[in-house]
Amino acid sequence: MGRMSIPDYMIEFHRNAARQAPGSDDSTRRALSLVPGVDMVRRVLDLGCGTGAQSLVLAQETGATITAVDILPEFLEELEARARAAGVADRIATLEASMIDLDLPPEHYDLLWSEGSAYTVGFEAGLRYWKRFLAPGGALVVSELCWLTDDRPPEIEEYWAEGYPGIGTVEEKLAEAARAGYTCIEHFVLPPEAWTDGYYTPIRERSEAFSEAHGRDPEIDAFLDSGLDEAAMYDRFGEYYSYVFFVLRAG
Ligand SMILES: C[S@@+](CC[C@H](N)C(=O)[O-])C[C@H]1O[C@@H](n2cnc3c(N)ncnc32)[C@H](O)[C@@H]1O
């Protein structure tokens, strides 16, 4: 998504949320625990970090330095404030850039992290591009929206075919990762509470007040309704899809 195409109200709504995608600190920690040699991780590149839900956990759990990349400066400002409040600002450097056009040293990072963000550039394309930044023996942790079953009700098929045509089964995503030059060490499904408590419940709680504060603007209400619709789809069809964490190594 290009910076210029995002209205201010969308940035404001998401900036004030704890995270900008389904997830939880526990899931971030679980994925981190599956990284081989995690105790040796010194340099982390967090791609599409948003306001830093994962960046903070990664800094706290690893003691590493984190380069947190996002295309939106407003999210990075917020991340910096949160890092200061958490006492880890000295180990998190923010970088306003596109995650598929990075002027960063090759083979430099022990750990690449992309939580709920690879879809914005395409899963396989992102994986292919990011490999150059991995230090020898390093790992990439990436979460991606996947179908959990081979058969799905047409209503949810159509919903995600429009919302995210790149959605695929876990097997299809593993094949994409293999084509991009990775081997999967481990993968797991993001649990339902990371969708509800972690993402949709706060959206439900905040939407009404946000609408009121913006004078019931029809454009803003349509944006809020699309978030509420997405939450309602998850309530009805959440057994058919989820984010899946993939812990990958190059080669
Ligand atoms: C769904 S949010 C997830 C944010 C965060 N990882 C989280 O889980 O809360 C996707 C993030 O990717 C960022 N983004 C989208 N396209 C990007 C690009 N080309 N380069 C860098 N960041 C991008 C957005 O600004 C947003 O912060």
The ligand as an SDF file (V2000), in Angstrom:
LIG
                    3D

 27 29  0  0  0  0  0  0  0  0999 V2000
   -1.5290   -5.4100    9.2160 C   0  0  0  0  0  0  0  0  0  0  0  0
   -0.2380   -4.3340    9.7360 S   0  0  0  0  0  0  0  0  0  0  0  0
    0.6890   -5.3500   10.8900 C   0  0  0  0  0  0  0  0  0  0  0  0
    1.5630   -4.5200   11.7810 C   0  0  0  0  0  0  0  0  0  0  0  0
    2.2910   -5.2630   12.9070 C   0  0  0  0  0  0  0  0  0  0  0  0
    3.2560   -6.2010   12.3830 N   0  0  0  0  0  0  0  0  0  0  0  0
    1.3190   -5.9250   13.8360 C   0  0  0  0  0  0  0  0  0  0  0  0
    1.2080   -7.1600   13.8180 O   0  0  0  0  0  0  0  0  0  0  0  0
    0.6610   -5.2130   14.6130 O   0  0  0  0  0  0  0  0  0  0  0  0
    0.8130   -4.2470    8.3020 C   0  0  0  0  0  0  0  0  0  0  0  0
    1.8850   -3.1960    8.4260 C   0  0  0  0  0  0  0  0  0  0  0  0
    2.6770   -3.1940    7.2490 O   0  0  0  0  0  0  0  0  0  0  0  0
    2.9470   -1.8560    6.8810 C   0  0  0  0  0  0  0  0  0  0  0  0
    3.2480   -1.8320    5.4390 N   0  0  0  0  0  0  0  0  0  0  0  0
    2.4040   -2.0120    4.4040 C   0  0  0  0  0  0  0  0  0  0  0  0
    3.0630   -2.0030    3.2420 N   0  0  0  0  0  0  0  0  0  0  0  0
    4.3760   -1.8020    3.5510 C   0  0  0  0  0  0  0  0  0  0  0  0
    5.5690   -1.7110    2.7910 C   0  0  0  0  0  0  0  0  0  0  0  0
    5.5660   -1.8220    1.4630 N   0  0  0  0  0  0  0  0  0  0  0  0
    6.7300   -1.5260    3.4480 N   0  0  0  0  0  0  0  0  0  0  0  0
    6.7630   -1.3990    4.7930 C   0  0  0  0  0  0  0  0  0  0  0  0
    5.6650   -1.4920    5.5690 N   0  0  0  0  0  0  0  0  0  0  0  0
    4.4800   -1.6930    4.9620 C   0  0  0  0  0  0  0  0  0  0  0  0
    1.7200   -1.0820    7.2870 C   0  0  0  0  0  0  0  0  0  0  0  0
    1.9760    0.2960    7.4410 O   0  0  0  0  0  0  0  0  0  0  0  0
    1.3590   -1.7850    8.6000 C   0  0  0  0  0  0  0  0  0  0  0  0
    2.0030   -1.1860    9.6870 O   0  0  0  0  0  0  0  0  0  0  0  0
  1  2  1  0
  2  3  1  0
  2 10  1  0
  3  4  1  0
  4  5  1  0
  5  6  1  0
  5  7  1  0
  7  8  2  0
  7  9  1  0
 10 11  1  0
 11 12  1  0
 11 26  1  0
 12 13  1  0
 13 14  1  0
 13 24  1  0
 14 15  1  0
 14 23  1  0
 15 16  2  0
 16 17  1  0
 17 18  1  0
 17 23  2  0
 18 19  1  0
 18 20  2  0
 20 21  1  0
 21 22  2  0
 22 23  1  0
 24 25  1  0
 24 26  1  0
 26 27  1  0
M  CHG  2   2   1   9  -1
M  END
$$$$
